[in-house]
Amino acid sequence: MPVIVSKHQKEQTEIQLKKAYSTFSQALLMSQFNNGNCSEWVATEPSSTYEDNLKYFESYWQPYLNVTKICKSMSKCGYNITGYGAISNKNNKVYYGQSYNVPGFIYGGGFYAYIRPYSLNSTDEKKQKLQLLSIDLNGAKQPNIIGRDVFQFVIDVTNCRIKGFGNKKNCTTANIQKGGVEYSRACGGKILSDGWEIKDDYPW
């Protein structure tokens, strides 16, 4: 029975994550139709205020998503935690939650997400405008674990594409045990690169 339940959970996750990713990919295309190439958008920075981040979201994303609620904090969207667990530390719900200077939102019948200005340490990436996209497939419901029902991607606003977070090769049981929470964030990219399939080597 546990095997059957796990298989069903994986299948549902595959379907929901593909739908969530496709929704944002389509929104990116539609927004460019009305707002011009995304490389010309006035993207916010990690130091931007909540008001500026809200304006960015309302200008470039909200009109193209079925948003039912905007939340200044996770608690306003029904959470009793301020962050997520991770595959390597499932019970410690403190990692990579919505910060107070970016809006979170519920859309598409129960998905919760936030878009946060983001920068990487790589010299090449510093030249790009990046936004972190975090998606919780079932909102405030459990398990609230990165790599299980929470997945993160990077919106490359310079090249107008949404890609996996970090190196997809980091999403293995061995790497996550060694590298910790940060490597769990690469698991959305692994599922993406595996054709929206959670394969046997996925650290479920």
N, CA, C and O of each residue as an XYZ file, in Angstrom:
816
protein
N       0.809     -1.224      0.000
C       0.000      0.000      0.000
C       0.845      1.278      0.000
O       0.553      2.186     -0.779
N       1.886      1.386      0.847
C       2.714      2.608      0.808
C       3.312      2.879     -0.561
O       3.449      4.035     -0.963
N       3.671      1.810     -1.284
C       4.243      1.973     -2.622
C       3.207      2.575     -3.570
O       3.524      3.446     -4.379
N       1.981      2.105     -3.461
C       0.905      2.614     -4.313
C       0.621      4.082     -4.003
O       0.442      4.894     -4.911
N       0.583      4.409     -2.722
C       0.338      5.790     -2.309
C       1.445      6.710     -2.820
O       1.172      7.792     -3.340
N       2.703      6.270     -2.668
C       3.836      7.063     -3.126
C       3.789      7.270     -4.634
O       4.070      8.366     -5.119
N       3.439      6.233     -5.371
C       3.349      6.335     -6.830
C       2.278      7.351     -7.221
O       2.478      8.152     -8.134
N       1.156      7.314     -6.534
C       0.075      8.265     -6.831
C       0.514      9.690     -6.513
O       0.241     10.613     -7.279
N       1.198      9.868     -5.380
C       1.677     11.197     -5.003
C       2.648     11.748     -6.041
O       2.592     12.927     -6.390
N       3.527     10.901     -6.527
C       4.488     11.327     -7.541
C       3.776     11.730     -8.827
O       4.102     12.753     -9.430
N       2.808     10.925     -9.240
C       2.079     11.219    -10.472
C       1.334     12.545    -10.362
O       1.323     13.337    -11.304
N       0.712     12.782     -9.210
C       0.001     14.039     -9.009
C       0.956     15.233     -8.999
O       0.645     16.302     -9.524
N       2.119     15.028     -8.393
C       3.123     16.092     -8.360
C       3.606     16.417     -9.768
O       3.744     17.588    -10.121
N       3.859     15.405    -10.564
C       4.287     15.615    -11.954
C       3.278     16.453    -12.721
O       3.643     17.404    -13.411
N       1.998     16.091    -12.594
C       0.934     16.783    -13.325
C       0.812     18.228    -12.853
O       0.730     19.151    -13.663
N       0.803     18.412    -11.543
C       0.607     19.752    -10.986
C       1.797     20.671    -11.273
O       1.619     21.847    -11.586
N       3.005     20.127    -11.163
C       4.177     20.962    -11.394
C       4.282     21.379    -12.854
O       4.622     22.524    -13.151
N       3.995     20.470    -13.751
C       4.003     20.819    -15.173
C       2.965     21.905    -15.455
O       3.227     22.842    -16.209
N       1.786     21.772    -14.846
C       0.737     22.777    -15.031
C       1.173     24.127    -14.487
O       0.960     25.159    -15.125
N       1.786     24.119    -13.301
C       2.223     25.371    -12.682
C       3.288     26.057    -13.524
O       3.228     27.265    -13.754
N       4.258     25.281    -13.980
C       5.333     25.829    -14.809
C       4.767     26.378    -16.122
O       5.148     27.463    -16.563
N       3.863     25.628    -16.738
C       3.273     26.057    -18.008
C       2.482     27.346    -17.843
O       2.482     28.201    -18.729
N       1.804     27.482    -16.701
C       1.027     28.684    -16.435
C       1.923     29.917    -16.408
O       1.571     30.953    -16.972
N       3.081     29.810    -15.757
C       3.991     30.947    -15.695
C       4.681     31.180    -17.037
O       4.938     32.326    -17.405
N       4.978     30.127    -17.760
C       5.586     30.279    -19.081
C       4.634     31.005    -20.028
O       5.054     31.870    -20.797
N       3.354     30.652    -19.970
C       2.357     31.311    -20.806
C       2.153     32.760    -20.376
O       1.989     33.648    -21.213
N       2.165     32.989    -19.067
C       2.027     34.355    -18.560
C       3.189     35.224    -19.032
O       2.999     36.394    -19.366
N       4.387     34.653    -19.058
C       5.560     35.384    -19.526
C       5.396     35.796    -20.984
O       5.736     36.918    -21.360
N       4.879     34.890    -21.798
C       4.653     35.199    -23.218
C       3.569     36.254    -23.392
O       3.733     37.194    -24.170
N       2.466     36.101    -22.672
C       1.357     37.049    -22.807
C       1.749     38.441    -22.320
O       1.368     39.449    -22.915
N       2.509     38.484    -21.240
C       2.926     39.774    -20.716
C       3.831     40.506    -21.703
O       3.754     41.727    -21.837
N       4.686     39.757    -22.392
C       5.559     40.381    -23.380
C       4.763     40.935    -24.560
O       5.165     41.919    -25.180
N       3.644     40.302    -24.862
C       2.801     40.784    -25.958
C       2.295     42.195    -25.650
O       2.192     43.037    -26.542
N       1.979     42.440    -24.373
C       1.441     43.747    -23.975
C       2.492     44.711    -23.443
O       2.326     45.926    -23.545
N       3.577     44.178    -22.875
C       4.552     45.027    -22.190
C       5.923     45.066    -22.856
O       6.858     45.666    -22.325
N       6.043     44.437    -24.003
C       7.323     44.421    -24.702
C       8.242     43.327    -24.183
O       7.943     42.669    -23.187
N       9.354     43.143    -24.864
C      10.316     42.109    -24.490
C      10.687     42.230    -23.023
O      10.933     43.331    -22.530
N      10.728     41.108    -22.328
C      10.916     41.170    -20.880
C      12.280     41.729    -20.491
O      12.458     42.179    -19.359
N      13.234     41.710    -21.397
C      14.537     42.292    -21.093
C      14.445     43.804    -20.880
O      15.356     44.412    -20.320
N      13.342     44.405    -21.330
C      13.132     45.841    -21.170
C      12.251     46.178    -19.969
O      12.019     47.352    -19.678
N      11.766     45.161    -19.278
C      10.913     45.412    -18.129
C      11.708     46.093    -17.015
O      12.924     45.932    -16.908
N      11.000     46.848    -16.199
C      11.614     47.485    -15.033
C      11.571     46.465    -13.891
O      10.664     46.484    -13.060
N      12.561     45.583    -13.867
C      12.604     44.529    -12.855
C      13.148     45.076    -11.538
O      13.990     45.973    -11.527
N      12.666     44.535    -10.452
C      13.109     44.985     -9.137
C      14.417     44.304     -8.741
O      14.845     43.332     -9.363
N      15.035     44.835     -7.696
C      16.314     44.341     -7.191
C      16.123     43.760     -5.789
O      15.096     44.013     -5.158
N      17.104     42.976     -5.285
C      16.969     42.422     -3.934
C      16.722     43.470     -2.853
O      16.145     43.160     -1.811
N      17.150     44.692     -3.090
C      16.972     45.757     -2.102
C      15.659     46.521     -2.267
O      15.396     47.454     -1.508
N      14.831     46.145     -3.241
C      13.608     46.890     -3.535
C      12.595     46.780     -2.392
O      12.599     45.807     -1.638
N      11.746     47.772     -2.277
C      10.722     47.794     -1.245
C       9.556     46.877     -1.614
O       9.434     46.433     -2.756
N       8.715     46.609     -0.638
C       7.512     45.825     -0.899
C       6.645     46.518     -1.949
O       6.118     45.865     -2.849
N       6.503     47.800     -1.839
C       5.665     48.545     -2.784
C       6.183     48.407     -4.218
O       5.398     48.245     -5.152
N       7.505     48.472     -4.389
C       8.079     48.325     -5.725
C       7.892     46.902     -6.252
O       7.583     46.708     -7.428
N       8.079     45.910     -5.380
C       7.887     44.520     -5.801
C       6.429     44.232     -6.137
O       6.132     43.484     -7.068
N       5.523     44.835     -5.369
C       4.090     44.668     -5.659
C       3.744     45.303     -7.000
O       2.992     44.729     -7.788
N       4.287     46.476     -7.256
C       4.034     47.146     -8.534
C       4.564     46.307     -9.696
O       3.901     46.193    -10.727
N       5.748     45.723     -9.539
C       6.312     44.856    -10.574
C       5.376     43.682    -10.842
O       5.074     43.367    -11.993
N       4.921     43.040     -9.771
C       4.028     41.890     -9.919
C       2.714     42.297    -10.578
O       2.235     41.619    -11.487
N       2.135     43.398    -10.121
C       0.850     43.841    -10.661
C       0.965     44.264    -12.130
O       0.010     44.129    -12.895
N       2.129     44.771    -12.515
C       2.313     45.247    -13.887
C       2.570     44.119    -14.877
O       2.006     44.100    -15.971
N       3.433     43.170    -14.479
C       3.935     42.198    -15.453
C       3.385     40.778    -15.291
O       3.488     39.981    -16.224
N       2.806     40.438    -14.138
C       2.401     39.063    -13.897
C       0.928     38.896    -13.556
O       0.250     38.047    -14.135
N       0.431     39.688    -12.633
C      -0.925     39.466    -12.149
C      -1.987     39.416    -13.250
O      -2.868     38.559    -13.181
N      -1.948     40.291    -14.263
C      -3.002     40.247    -15.276
C      -3.031     38.943    -16.080
O      -4.016     38.670    -16.767
N      -1.985     38.148    -16.007
C      -1.870     36.960    -16.857
C      -1.917     35.665    -16.047
O      -1.662     34.580    -16.570
N      -2.246     35.798    -14.767
C      -2.419     34.654    -13.884
C      -3.802     34.752    -13.240
O      -4.318     35.851    -13.044
N      -4.384     33.639    -12.921
C      -5.696     33.628    -12.276
C      -5.500     33.820    -10.770
O      -5.679     32.890     -9.985
N      -5.130     35.042    -10.384
C      -4.812     35.340     -8.990
C      -6.090     35.598     -8.207
O      -6.918     36.420     -8.599
N      -6.241     34.884     -7.094
C      -7.425     35.062     -6.252
C      -7.120     35.815     -4.965
O      -8.031     36.327     -4.314
N      -5.834     35.885     -4.588
C      -5.482     36.589     -3.360
C      -4.010     36.984     -3.389
O      -3.162     36.207     -3.828
N      -3.712     38.187     -2.924
C      -2.333     38.639     -2.757
C      -2.072     38.795     -1.257
O      -2.897     39.359     -0.538
N      -0.938     38.299     -0.791
C      -0.647     38.253      0.641
C       0.700     38.907      0.931
O       1.700     38.612      0.277
N       0.713     39.791      1.914
C       1.966     40.434      2.293
C       2.856     39.502      3.107
O       4.067     39.708      3.185
N       2.265     38.486      3.707
C       3.030     37.487      4.449
C       2.397     36.122      4.231
O       1.252     36.037      3.785
N       3.125     35.053      4.538
C       2.597     33.705      4.362
C       1.380     33.465      5.248
O       0.460     32.746      4.856
N       1.369     34.056      6.427
C       0.233     33.870      7.331
C      -1.054     34.407      6.720
O      -2.136     33.881      6.980
N      -0.938     35.452      5.909
C      -2.108     36.023      5.256
C      -2.667     35.095      4.179
O      -3.803     35.260      3.733
N      -1.862     34.125      3.769
C      -2.313     33.124      2.796
C      -2.592     31.782      3.475
O      -2.662     30.749      2.809
N      -2.751     31.799      4.802
C      -3.196     30.602      5.504
C      -2.123     29.749      6.134
O      -2.436     28.703      6.703
N      -0.848     30.161      6.053
C       0.246     29.375      6.625
C       0.407     29.669      8.114
O       0.156     30.786      8.566
N       0.828     28.654      8.871
C       1.231     28.864     10.262
C       2.737     28.676     10.417
O       3.235     28.451     11.520
N       3.450     28.771      9.303
C       4.911     28.695      9.257
C       5.417     29.868      8.441
O       4.659     30.475      7.685
N       6.690     30.190      8.589
C       7.264     31.307      7.830
C       8.245     30.828      6.771
O       8.817     31.642      6.047
N       8.445     29.518      6.671
C       9.351     28.952      5.685
C       9.005     27.496      5.456
O       8.008     26.990      5.972
N       9.838     26.830      4.680
C       9.561     25.445      4.307
C      10.590     24.500      4.909
O      11.688     24.906      5.292
N      10.209     23.236      4.981
C      11.188     22.193      5.246
C      11.882     21.848      3.940
O      11.569     22.421      2.897
N      12.810     20.927      3.992
C      13.501     20.472      2.788
C      13.694     18.964      2.898
O      13.554     18.389      3.977
N      14.012     18.336      1.784
C      14.173     16.887      1.788
C      15.189     16.454      2.834
O      15.043     15.394      3.444
N      16.199     17.255      3.041
C      17.252     16.920      3.995
C      16.891     17.285      5.437
O      17.577     16.867      6.369
N      15.818     18.064      5.627
C      15.458     18.534      6.969
C      13.960     18.837      6.973
O      13.555     19.997      7.050
N      13.145     17.792      6.890
C      11.725     17.934      6.577
C      10.912     18.634      7.660
O       9.918     19.293      7.354
N      11.314     18.502      8.903
C      10.495     19.014      9.997
C      10.842     20.440     10.414
O      10.135     21.038     11.225
N      11.909     20.981      9.872
C      12.341     22.325     10.239
C      11.829     23.317      9.194
O      12.481     23.546      8.175
N      10.667     23.898      9.451
C       9.988     24.725      8.451
C      10.468     26.182      8.537
O       9.729     27.068      8.969
N      11.699     26.406      8.124
C      12.279     27.751      8.222
C      12.952     28.212      6.926
O      13.454     29.334      6.862
N      12.971     27.372      5.903
C      13.809     27.667      4.743
C      13.062     28.363      3.609
O      11.995     27.911      3.195
N      13.618     29.454      3.112
C      13.247     30.081      1.846
C      11.749     30.361      1.722
O      11.142     30.093      0.686
N      11.173     30.895      2.772
C       9.784     31.325      2.693
C       9.681     32.703      2.063
O      10.684     33.322      1.708
N       8.463     33.163      1.933
C       8.214     34.498      1.376
C       8.734     35.548      2.349
O       8.359     35.548      3.522
N       9.577     36.425      1.880
C      10.025     37.525      2.729
C       8.955     38.611      2.732
O       8.083     38.630      1.863
N       9.020     39.503      3.695
C       7.974     40.501      3.831
C       8.048     41.594      2.771
O       7.116     42.388      2.642
N       9.132     41.648      2.014
C       9.203     42.718      1.024
C       8.765     42.276     -0.369
O       8.932     43.018     -1.337
N       8.201     41.058     -0.476
C       7.618     40.626     -1.748
C       6.210     40.078     -1.498
O       5.956     39.482     -0.451
N       5.305     40.274     -2.442
C       3.957     39.722     -2.278
C       3.930     38.244     -2.618
O       4.553     37.805     -3.585
N       3.204     37.481     -1.818
C       2.860     36.118     -2.188
C       1.456     36.141     -2.776
O       0.740     37.132     -2.630
N       1.061     35.071     -3.432
C      -0.274     35.075     -4.017
C      -0.777     33.652     -4.229
O      -0.003     32.715     -4.425
N      -2.095     33.526     -4.183
C      -2.768     32.265     -4.484
C      -3.375     32.393     -5.871
O      -3.987     33.409     -6.199
N      -3.205     31.371     -6.670
C      -3.700     31.428     -8.049
C      -4.062     30.030     -8.511
O      -3.672     29.039     -7.893
N      -4.801     29.956     -9.588
C      -5.070     28.693    -10.260
C      -5.748     27.634     -9.428
O      -5.513     26.445     -9.644
N      -6.583     28.024     -8.482
C      -7.336     27.035     -7.724
C      -6.623     26.458     -6.524
O      -7.029     25.410     -6.022
N      -5.574     27.105     -6.046
C      -4.952     26.627     -4.813
C      -3.439     26.652     -4.786
O      -2.843     26.416     -3.736
N      -2.800     26.932     -5.913
C      -1.351     27.087     -5.920
C      -0.971     28.363     -5.157
O      -1.679     29.367     -5.223
N       0.139     28.312     -4.441
C       0.671     29.507     -3.786
C       2.063     29.760     -4.357
O       2.835     28.823     -4.561
N       2.376     31.007     -4.611
C       3.681     31.320     -5.200
C       4.133     32.707     -4.778
O       3.339     33.528     -4.319
N       5.414     32.945     -4.942
C       5.935     34.301     -4.845
C       7.068     34.460     -5.847
O       7.736     33.493     -6.213
N       7.272     35.695     -6.282
C       8.363     36.037     -7.193
C       9.245     37.040     -6.463
O       8.781     38.094     -6.030
N      10.515     36.702     -6.334
C      11.423     37.525     -5.539
C      12.642     37.931     -6.354
O      13.219     37.090     -7.043
N      13.052     39.197     -6.295
C      14.301     39.602     -6.964
C      15.442     38.727     -6.464
O      15.523     38.409     -5.278
N      16.312     38.346     -7.375
C      17.322     37.349     -7.029
C      18.616     37.651     -7.760
O      18.609     38.171     -8.875
N      19.722     37.321     -7.121
C      21.021     37.460     -7.779
C      21.891     36.279     -7.407
O      21.776     35.728     -6.312
N      22.774     35.887     -8.336
C      23.696     34.785     -8.108
C      25.111     35.323     -7.984
O      25.392     36.455     -8.377
N      25.992     34.511     -7.440
C      27.377     34.944     -7.263
C      28.213     34.818     -8.532
O      29.294     35.399     -8.633
N      27.701     34.049     -9.505
C      28.430     33.845    -10.745
C      28.657     35.164    -11.478
O      27.755     35.998    -11.560
N      29.857     35.348    -12.007
C      30.176     36.573    -12.747
C      29.250     36.748    -13.946
O      28.789     37.853    -14.230
N      28.982     35.647    -14.646
C      28.110     35.739    -15.815
C      26.692     36.117    -15.415
O      26.056     36.939    -16.074
N      26.191     35.515    -14.325
C      24.815     35.745    -13.927
C      24.594     37.166    -13.411
O      23.472     37.671    -13.452
N      25.644     37.807    -12.930
C      25.496     39.159    -12.407
C      25.022     40.129    -13.483
O      24.439     41.168    -13.174
N      25.272     39.793    -14.739
C      24.881     40.665    -15.832
C      23.402     40.488    -16.186
O      22.868     41.229    -17.011
N      22.745     39.515    -15.566
C      21.371     39.222    -15.897
C      20.420     39.726    -14.820
O      20.783     39.835    -13.649
N      19.195     40.032    -15.239
C      18.145     40.352    -14.301
C      17.392     39.062    -13.996
O      16.822     38.439    -14.891
N      17.395     38.673    -12.738
C      16.813     37.399    -12.353
C      15.724     37.592    -11.306
O      15.779     38.504    -10.481
N      14.740     36.713    -11.365
C      13.699     36.659    -10.347
C      13.569     35.195     -9.906
O      13.569     34.285    -10.735
N      13.460     34.988     -8.613
C      13.244     33.641     -8.083
C      11.750     33.361     -8.056
O      10.983     34.151     -7.507
N      11.331     32.255     -8.637
C       9.938     31.828     -8.621
C       9.808     30.618     -7.712
O      10.409     29.575     -7.969
N       9.026     30.753     -6.654
C       8.774     29.651     -5.728
C       7.303     29.273     -5.817
O       6.433     30.138     -5.723
N       7.019     27.978     -5.998
C       5.652     27.492     -6.183
C       5.355     26.394     -5.172
O       6.090     25.411     -5.080
N       4.281     26.564     -4.418
C       3.791     25.526     -3.513
C       2.526     24.956     -4.141
O       1.524     25.658     -4.275
N       2.572     23.696     -4.521
C       1.512     23.101     -5.327
C       0.180     22.986     -4.598
O      -0.872     22.967     -5.237
N       0.209     22.910     -3.269
C      -1.047     22.761     -2.525
C      -1.206     23.820     -1.434
O      -1.904     23.603     -0.444
N      -0.561     24.950     -1.623
C      -0.713     26.043     -0.677
C      -0.267     25.675      0.720
O       0.753     25.008      0.900
N      -1.024     26.104      1.704
C      -0.632     25.933      3.102
C      -0.713     24.483      3.594
O      -0.234     24.173      4.685
N      -1.306     23.611      2.810
C      -1.413     22.207      3.217
C      -0.036     21.564      3.309
O       0.900     21.981      2.627
N       0.078     20.556      4.147
C       1.322     19.811      4.287
C       1.635     19.038      3.006
O       0.721     18.768      2.227
N       2.900     18.672      2.763
C       3.990     18.668      3.740
C       4.812     19.951      3.796
O       5.603     20.122      4.724
N       4.651     20.866      2.825
C       5.441     22.113      2.792
C       6.946     21.834      2.846
O       7.668     22.352      3.698
N       7.384     21.004      1.913
C       8.784     20.596      1.835
C       9.322     20.903      0.437
O       8.733     20.498     -0.566
N      10.439     21.615      0.379
C      11.084     21.904     -0.895
C      11.563     20.591     -1.519
O      12.320     19.836     -0.908
N      11.113     20.341     -2.727
C      11.439     19.100     -3.411
C      10.327     18.080     -3.343
O      10.406     17.037     -3.991
N       9.282     18.363     -2.565
C       8.143     17.451     -2.454
C       6.856     18.112     -2.944
O       6.206     17.599     -3.854
N       6.490     19.228     -2.358
C       5.341     19.979     -2.867
C       5.683     21.445     -3.145
O       4.853     22.198     -3.655
N       6.904     21.840     -2.807
C       7.398     23.194     -3.067
C       8.581     23.112     -4.019
O       9.512     22.338     -3.794
N       8.548     23.904     -5.077
C       9.604     23.850     -6.081
C       9.997     25.260     -6.484
O       9.159     26.161     -6.535
N      11.284     25.443     -6.772
C      11.784     26.767     -7.103
C      12.467     26.778     -8.470
O      13.156     25.837     -8.863
N      12.242     27.882     -9.171
C      12.796     28.100    -10.495
C      13.379     29.507    -10.558
O      13.166     30.317     -9.656
N      14.103     29.787    -11.612
C      14.661     31.111    -11.832
C      14.052     31.701    -13.104
O      14.113     31.093    -14.173
N      13.469     32.883    -12.974
C      12.979     33.614    -14.140
C      14.118     34.497    -14.626
O      14.494     35.461    -13.960
N      14.661     34.165    -15.783
C      15.734     34.946    -16.383
C      15.081     36.052    -17.209
O      14.690     35.839    -18.357
N      14.972     37.237    -16.606
C      14.263     38.339    -17.253
C      15.093     38.947    -18.382
O      14.556     39.671    -19.219
N      16.381     38.666    -18.414
C      17.224     39.168    -19.493
C      17.000     38.369    -20.769
O      16.917     38.939    -21.857
N      16.901     37.040    -20.633
C      16.744     36.171    -21.796
C      15.330     35.619    -21.944
O      15.067     34.801    -22.825
N      14.423     36.070    -21.080
C      13.002     35.743    -21.203
C      12.732     34.242    -21.175
O      12.112     33.692    -22.084
N      13.204     33.597    -20.125
C      12.940     32.167    -19.980
C      12.896     31.799    -18.498
O      13.435     32.507    -17.647
N      12.245     30.685    -18.217
C      12.155     30.173    -16.853
C      12.928     28.854    -16.819
O      12.642     27.934    -17.585
N      13.892     28.777    -15.938
C      14.765     27.613    -15.890
C      14.828     27.051    -14.474
O      14.355     27.669    -13.520
N      15.423     25.863    -14.360
C      15.565     25.260    -13.053
C      16.516     26.042    -12.170
O      17.375     26.778    -12.654
N      16.351     25.872    -10.876
C      17.221     26.544     -9.923
C      18.494     25.728     -9.737
O      18.431     24.539     -9.424
N      19.640     26.359     -9.928
C      20.913     25.684     -9.692
C      21.175     24.556    -10.676
O      20.645     24.544    -11.787
N      21.993     23.619    -10.251
C      22.394     22.488    -11.084
C      21.495     21.294    -10.788
O      21.441     20.817     -9.655
N      20.793     20.812    -11.807
C      19.855     19.699    -11.598
C      20.554     18.460    -11.035
O      19.910     17.624    -10.403
N      21.872     18.334    -11.259
C      22.615     17.177    -10.759
C      22.740     17.191     -9.235
O      23.098     16.182     -8.627
N      22.442     18.337     -8.625
C      22.489     18.405     -7.162
C      21.324     17.680     -6.509
O      21.376     17.353     -5.324
N      20.270     17.428     -7.285
C      19.075     16.793     -6.732
C      19.212     15.273     -6.720
O      18.560     14.577     -7.498
N      20.050     14.773     -5.845
C      20.186     13.334     -5.590
C      20.215     13.137     -4.086
O      20.520     14.065     -3.337
N      19.901     11.940     -3.650
C      19.905     11.660     -2.210
C      21.275     11.914     -1.610
O      21.384     12.526     -0.547
N      22.322     11.449     -2.278
C      23.678     11.608     -1.752
C      24.077     13.071     -1.668
O      24.642     13.508     -0.665
N      23.786     13.830     -2.720
C      24.167     15.247     -2.725
C      23.385     16.050     -1.688
O      23.935     16.936     -1.034
N      22.112     15.737     -1.546
C      21.298     16.467     -0.582
C      21.742     16.160      0.845
O      21.762     17.053      1.693
N      22.098     14.901      1.116
C      22.604     14.554      2.444
C      23.913     15.266      2.730
O      24.190     15.640      3.870
N      24.713     15.450      1.695
C      26.011     16.107      1.852
C      25.889     17.622      1.782
O      26.479     18.334      2.595
N      25.124     18.117      0.811
C      25.058     19.551      0.565
C      23.934     20.259      1.278
O      23.922     21.488      1.351
N      22.986     19.503      1.807
C      21.940     20.098      2.621
C      20.809     20.724      1.849
O      20.513     20.358      0.712
N      20.190     21.677      2.502
C      18.942     22.273      2.040
C      19.068     22.904      0.660
O      18.168     22.765     -0.167
N      20.160     23.588      0.406
C      20.321     24.306     -0.854
C      20.140     23.380     -2.052
O      19.579     23.790     -3.069
N      20.604     22.143     -1.946
C      20.509     21.220     -3.067
C      19.071     20.757     -3.326
O      18.748     20.355     -4.444
N      18.207     20.810     -2.309
C      16.804     20.460     -2.516
C      16.139     21.410     -3.501
O      15.171     21.050     -4.171
N      16.668     22.629     -3.581
C      16.079     23.644     -4.457
C      16.289     23.325     -5.937
O      15.629     23.907     -6.798
N      17.198     22.411     -6.230
C      17.470     22.034     -7.619
C      16.497     20.977     -8.137
O      16.550     20.608     -9.311
N      15.614     20.489     -7.275
C      14.791     19.340     -7.666
C      13.702     19.691     -8.674
O      13.306     18.840     -9.472
N      13.216     20.918     -8.652
C      12.266     21.319     -9.688
C      12.901     21.273    -11.068
O      12.275     20.844    -12.037
N      14.151     21.720    -11.149
C      14.878     21.670    -12.415
C      15.132     20.257    -12.887
O      15.145     19.995    -14.090
N      15.336     19.338    -11.949
C      15.555     17.933    -12.331
C      14.287     17.347    -12.950
O      14.348     16.673    -13.978
N      13.137     17.609    -12.320
C      11.880     17.098    -12.869
C      11.623     17.701    -14.244
O      11.171     17.011    -15.158
N      11.912     18.992    -14.386
C      11.780     19.663    -15.683
C      12.650     18.992    -16.732
O      12.180     18.688    -17.829
N      13.911     18.759    -16.407
C      14.840     18.179    -17.387
C      14.526     16.712    -17.683
O      14.905     16.193    -18.734
N      13.837     16.048    -16.759
C      13.453     14.647    -16.965
C      12.101     14.512    -17.643
O      11.483     13.448    -17.597
N      11.636     15.590    -18.274
C      10.384     15.546    -19.024
C       9.158     15.463    -18.142
O       8.188     14.783    -18.478
N       9.198     16.156    -17.005
C       8.103     16.190    -16.042
C       7.791     14.797    -15.496
O       6.634     14.428    -15.293
N       8.853     14.046    -15.267
C       8.723     12.709    -14.684
C       9.620     12.608    -13.454
O      10.783     13.007    -13.491
N       9.073     12.074    -12.370
C       9.858     11.824    -11.173
C      10.425     10.421    -11.298
O       9.720      9.437    -11.068
N      11.678     10.329    -11.657
C      12.301      9.036    -11.942
C      12.769      8.351    -10.667
O      12.696      8.909     -9.571
N      13.253      7.120    -10.844
C      13.622      6.301     -9.681
C      14.785      6.899     -8.901
O      14.941      6.616     -7.713
N      15.611      7.731     -9.559
C      16.761      8.311     -8.844
C      16.400      9.625     -8.133
O      17.273     10.286     -7.570
N      15.124      9.998     -8.159
C      14.710     11.222     -7.481
C      14.650     10.976     -5.981
O      14.121      9.951     -5.551
N      15.180     11.893     -5.173
C      15.222     11.690     -3.706
C      13.891     11.965     -3.031
O      13.790     12.879     -2.213
N      12.886     11.200     -3.357
C      11.538     11.404     -2.851
C      11.455     11.104     -1.345
O      10.384     11.225     -0.750
